[in-house]
């Protein structure tokens, strides 16, 4: 290129400027990217630092337990009692224990089923409750050492079976506070002194029950 008779070279300088601008842009981009990465690291580190935790573990719950046990060992109190004369008393004792771990509703006594046979209307029944053990070591059916705290029923077996049919209608025996609590019951039977009772028989049973209040 010539200007006023002089030869002027027009070549590399604009290219160098373009390359410098591109390099500067790349450097600025790299700096900006580095700044963004550092900022992200700082934010991430800050977020990880602001953590709080509290635990409540190994919680355990158990349900209430209520239970009644007696010392009859699956034997009847009045087993094969025969030839019972009028006005002659037969007595048997049984020990009942509440063994639950909560304060339940009252323990009640009622029939375990409708008596069979025809003697029930002519069979006197008296039930006493006490706190002593029965016999040596609490022998079932023996009333040795029994000490009464009161009468909870007096009438005929038939009336008891008719009116005391379930927990709601049962005779209140006692109200345990917590186990174990024991009460002893004396059952006394006798035949009514009437010719109509001659030669009759009956089979019967009793149940104790308690519930959560």
KATANOR-V416348 format. One record per pair of residues at least 24 apart in sequence whose C-alpha atoms are under 6 Angstrom apart, sorted by the first residue. I is the first residue (numbers start at 1). J is the second residue. If there is no record, write none. Layout:
BEGIN
I:J
I:J
END
This chain:
BEGIN
65:100
65:101
66:100
67:98
67:99
67:100
68:97
68:98
69:96
69:97
70:95
70:96
71:95
71:140
72:140
77:141
86:191
86:192
86:193
87:190
88:190
89:189
89:190
90:188
90:189
91:187
91:188
92:141
92:186
92:187
93:141
93:142
93:143
93:185
93:186
94:140
94:141
94:184
94:185
95:183
95:184
96:182
96:183
97:181
97:182
98:179
98:180
98:181
99:179
99:180
100:179
101:178
101:179
102:178
103:177
103:178
104:211
104:212
104:213
105:210
105:211
105:212
105:213
106:174
106:175
106:210
107:173
107:174
107:175
107:209
107:210
108:170
108:171
108:172
108:173
108:208
108:209
109:170
109:171
109:207
109:208
110:164
110:165
110:166
110:170
110:206
110:207
111:161
111:165
111:205
111:206
111:207
112:205
112:206
112:207
115:203
115:204
116:202
116:203
117:201
117:202
118:200
118:201
118:202
119:200
119:201
119:202
120:157
120:158
121:158
122:191
122:192
122:197
123:156
123:157
123:190
123:191
123:192
124:155
124:156
124:189
124:190
125:154
125:155
125:156
125:157
125:188
125:189
126:153
126:154
126:187
126:188
127:151
127:152
127:153
127:186
127:187
128:152
128:185
128:186
129:184
129:185
130:183
130:184
131:183
131:184
END
